[in-house]
Structures are given as structure tokens and as C-alpha cells.
Amino acid sequence: MFRRRGIAMVGMLGMVGALVAVIPATAGESTTRLEWAACPAGVVVPPAVQVRCARVPVPLDYRDPDGTQIEIMVSRIASTKPEKRRGVLMFNPGGPGGTGLDQPGFLAGKGLPSSVMDAYDLIGMDTRGVGHSAPVSCGFTTTDAYWGNIPPYAPDDAAVTRQARIAEEVAARCAANDTQGRLRHLTTANMARDLDRIRIALGEEKTSFYGASYGSALGAAYASMFPESIDRIVLDSNIGDTHLDRAGLRRYALGMEQTFPDFARWAAERHDSYGLGRTPREVRGTYLAIAERLDRTPAPDGLTGAMFRAVTFASLYGEIQYGNLARTWQSYLDPGAAPPAPPEAPSPADNAFTVFLAVTCNDVEWPEDVATYRRAVASDRERYPLYGAASANILPCAYWRYEPSEPPVTISDQGPAKVLLLQNRHDPVTPLAGGKLLREKFGQRSRLVTTDGSGHGVYVLGGNACALNITTSYLVEGTMPTRDTTCRGD
């Protein structure tokens, strides 16, 4: 049943025995000893790729560097061509809250060019609070009223008020479950500081970085806080700043309006198979009709209009998901009997939900007045009918128990010109506007590569040959485009 399932909008074999590496210290830094060993179960990589894991100690609170320490687990796929090796390339898949230990192997399995794998040791990681790195939990279950990091679509003011009560309960529960005092220290700035501790532990003078989605915010923060530590930075599918704020969250509605027509055309061309409409306009009408009917009367399996909209939004991340989305729509054109409800259990999305909230709420101040959200929802429901009344709705951040400990990281246009920005023209969660914002803030430190593609993710996953070649050339040869570039569709 959909009401029993967490809808997390987050971003995706080792050898036996331990290898011990003594990393030489750089000036003014202590020697760090990393023990490379088999990775935990569940860290999946393609066949014939060897991955090892290690733990890097970092301060829980950087204002007290000698105080409580936590450990960040990192993974490494080492270059097998020492004569071609340039250094290390760190990865972050987004979230915040997405596990990243398997990200290098995942991209390798999707076709990461061998020239990149030769040039770098590929470094994945679970950022602080995630998975194997001092994990945190708000205690979410499969039966919670809170079922997604993007608030539910609010068809009227009363729905915003109902969600406010849920948001307040979630904020209180997160604080009550924070028995180790970790939540307040989950911030983008601290994660950027962790990146530099990892660089030092690896014995590298500089590091390269690839970040997608929220990973673009982390990479932007790192390049701004540690400009002398960066080598080559690639930021893919950009949220537009070093943090997610209300403006960034509300851009999700813009992204859906810009991306939905791609699915509508796809479905219209397959009307004889799915019956969703013979024209894109008819497909849009089908979406609105199903959503509004479910607003009035949820389906037998518990699916509401808000959940239906969220499922559709998440399925616009890539064309590979269009077939399943079309079949889902079919099932709600003529819904059947409800399946049995599973018993209450810990939510598999608990950790991802918790980290998303902690980082998002800690990075910036959020309005506390429910009326502010009601006005925004009413405005965006008109401006962006498909999803505006969801992304403008109220988050637990309105009731968060921790105040931001420092201002959000300001993007600096001073520093080496080593930031390559990648952006699909149609992206449901990080629309083109985010890429343009980062380009403006970085100034001449960056170049923007825009593709005519649709979906979330450009490099390797997006399928655009021009963008693939530009990015690979930059990572391997250091060739930055001389100007902003548009890559036409294949």
C-alpha cells in the first residue's frame, strides 16, 4: 500500500583481508593511519571491480576539534595504471542522505570511461549521519503520516494546517531520538570540512570532486571553503546554492512543469498501449483528473492525490521509469481491490529522511509561521498546477529544535577556475534555473554545459555524447570549455 511506503527523494565486492596504509602527513597535519579492508555487506560494485573501505575520524563539532570524534566510512576503487594516475576523485550522489559508498562502482557499472578510472582513485563515502558513518535516526516507521522529504500536495488551506501538525510532531520526535547529540552537527559546511579531512587522510595535496543533485551544493561549499584544496570539480544537476532553502524547494514545481511534457509526449505516442491520452494535452488532463479524484476519495490501497503526484514527480527522473509510471496510471484509471496492509515496522527510509531533515533544517533559517506556507501554497498552486502546492508546503524545519550554528556557506567567485557545471534543460528536481544560479555565483571560476536532455543527471547517466565527452576531457586532460556550451540532443 502506498500509505505504508516511504517515498524518499534521495539520491543510489571487496577483497578479503586488510591492507594497512600509512599516509604521509602534509605540513602542519598529523599522520593518519587508514586500514583498508573489505567493505560492509550491501556495498555493491560491478564484477571485476575491486573496492576497499576504511574509516576516517573527524570531529563531531569542528568548534571543538579535540572533542568527540565520529568516523566517516569511505570506499576506494584504486587506479590500476600508476603511470596514468592523477590523484583522487571523490563522489557524492546527492540527498542529503543518500549513501555514497557504492557510487563509484555504480557509475563504473553504467559506463564511467576507463580513462577516468585510470586517472583517479575513485572515492565514495557515506557522509556524516548516513549509513556507516555515525548514522542518525528520527525513528520513522512504515505507517507514519510523514512519508516523504518533499511535503505532500495541499489542495487547500486545511491541508497545509494538517501537514503543519505532522511536521511539528516529526521535529519533536527527531529531537527526542537525538540521544547522542549528533543532529545539530549535520550541516553542509561540516560535510565540506569532512571532505578536506578525507583528502588529508588520503595523503593528497588536492582532490577532485563529482557531486550530483545535493552533491552540487556540497561541492560548491567545498570549492568555496577550500579553494586551494581543489583540483577538478564537476557539479551535475545543480540546486543553485550551497544549501536547499525554500526558494530551492519551490523550484521543484518549476522543474516538474518543464519536464512533465516529455513524459506526456512519450505517453501520447503510446496511447494504444496505455490509454492515457492521444495528445500531450490529453495526458496532462488525465494526470489532473486522477489526482483530483484521489484528493476526494483515496484509492482502495490508500493512495491519495498527494501520493499520486509524488510518485509521478519521482518517475520523471529518467525516461527508463516512464513505462512503470504509465502502468501505475493505468491501475488508477480502474483501481482494483486493496492489498493487505503490512504491519508497522521501521521505515527503510528512516536514515535518509533523518539526514535530509537535519542538513536542510540546520543549514538555514526556515519560516515558523504557518500562514507563510499557506500563502505560498496558494500562489504556487496557480503558478505551477502540477506540483506547486507540494513543494511550497510546510516542512518540519518550521519547528526544528536546533538553530543554525553558522550562516550558510557563501559561494566565492575568487579562486581557481576549475568548476564545470552540468545541467539538463528539463530536470524535475533541479531545473536549469539552478545551473544558471551557480554559474552566476561562481562567475569566471565556472563554465556551464547545458544539454537538451530530460531527467535528473547528466554525466554517464544522461546519455548525451557531447556532455560526456566534455566532462571526460576535463577530468582526464583538464580541458575546460572556453565558454558556456549547449549540447544538442543525440
C-alpha positions, 0 to 999 in steps of 0.5 A, a space after each residue: 500500500 502506498 500509505 505504508 511506503 516511504 517515498 524518499 527523494 534521495 539520491 543510489 565486492 571487496 577483497 578479503 583481508 586488510 591492507 594497512 596504509 600509512 599516509 604521509 602527513 602534509 605540513 602542519 597535519 598529523 599522520 593518519 593511519 587508514 586500514 583498508 579492508 573489505 567493505 560492509 555487506 550491501 556495498 555493491 560494485 560491478 564484477 571485476 571491480 575491486 573496492 576497499 573501505 576504511 574509516 576516517 575520524 573527524 570531529 563531531 563539532 569542528 568548534 571543538 576539534 579535540 572533542 568527540 570524534 565520529 568516523 566517516 566510512 569511505 570506499 576506494 576503487 584504486 587506479 590500476 595504471 600508476 603511470 596514468 594516475 592523477 590523484 583522487 576523485 571523490 563522489 557524492 550522489 546527492 540527498 542529503 542522505 543518500 549513501 555514497 559508498 557504492 557510487 563509484 562502482 555504480 557509475 563504473 557499472 553504467 559506463 564511467 570511461 576507463 580513462 577516468 578510472 585510470 586517472 583517479 582513485 575513485 572515492 565514495 563515502 557515506 557522509 556524516 549521519 548516513 549509513 556507516 558513518 555515525 548514522 542518525 535516526 528520527 525513528 520513522 516507521 512504515 505507517 507514519 503520516 510523514 512519508 516523504 522529504 518533499 511535503 505532500 500536495 495541499 489542495 487547500 488551506 486545511 491541508 497545509 494546517 494538517 501537514 503543519 501538525 505532522 511536521 511539528 510532531 516529526 521535529 519533536 520526535 527527531 529531537 527526542 531520538 537525538 540521544 547522542 547529540 549528533 543532529 545539530 552537527 549535520 550541516 553542509 559546511 561540516 560535510 565540506 570540512 569532512 571532505 578536506 579531512 578525507 583528502 588529508 587522510 588520503 595523503 593528497 595535496 588536492 582532490 577532485 570532486 563529482 557531486 550530483 543533485 545535493 552533491 552540487 551544493 556540497 561541492 560548491 561549499 567545498 570549492 568555496 571553503 577550500 579553494 586551494 584544496 581543489 583540483 577538478 570539480 564537476 557539479 551535475 544537476 545543480 540546486 543553485 546554492 550551497 544549501 536547499 532553502 525554500 526558494 530551492 524547494 519551490 523550484 521543484 514545481 518549476 522543474 516538474 512543469 518543464 519536464 512533465 511534457 516529455 513524459 506526456 509526449 512519450 505517453 501520447 505516442 503510446 496511447 494504444 498501449 496505455 490509454 492515457 491520452 492521444 495528445 500531450 494535452 490529453 495526458 496532462 488532463 488525465 494526470 489532473 483528473 486522477 489526482 483530483 479524484 484521489 484528493 476526494 476519495 483515496 484509492 482502495 490501497 490508500 493512495 491519495 492525490 498527494 501520493 499520486 503526484 509524488 510518485 509521478 514527480 519521482 518517475 520523471 527522473 529518467 525516461 527508463 521509469 516512464 513505462 512503470 509510471 504509465 502502468 501505475 496510471 493505468 491501475 488508477 484509471 480502474 483501481 482494483 481491490 486493496 492489498 493487505 496492509 503490512 504491519 508497522 515496522 521501521 521505515 527503510 527510509 528512516 536514515 535518509 529522511 533523518 539526514 535530509 531533515 537535519 542538513 536542510 533544517 540546520 543549514 538555514 533559517 526556515 519560516 515558523 509561521 504557518 500562514 507563510 506556507 499557506 500563502 505560498 501554497 496558494 500562489 504556487 498552486 496557480 503558478 505551477 498546477 502540477 506540483 506547486 502546492 507540494 513543494 511550497 508546503 510546510 516542512 518540519 524545519 518550521 519547528 526544528 529544535 536546533 538553530 543554525 550554528 553558522 550562516 550558510 556557506 557563501 559561494 566565492 567567485 575568487 579562486 581557481 577556475 576549475 568548476 564545470 557545471 552540468 545541467 539538463 534543460 528539463 530536470 524535475 528536481 533541479 531545473 536549469 534555473 539552478 545551473 544558471 544560479 551557480 554559474 552566476 555565483 561562481 562567475 569566471 571560476 565556472 563554465 556551464 554545459 547545458 544539454 537538451 536532455 530530460 531527467 535528473 543527471 547528466 554525466 554517464 547517466 544522461 546519455 548525451 555524447 557531447 556532455 560526456 565527452 566534455 566532462 571526460 576531457 576535463 577530468 582526464 586532460 583538464 580541458 575546460 570549455 572556453 565558454 558556456 556550451 549547449 549540447 544538442 540532443 543525440 
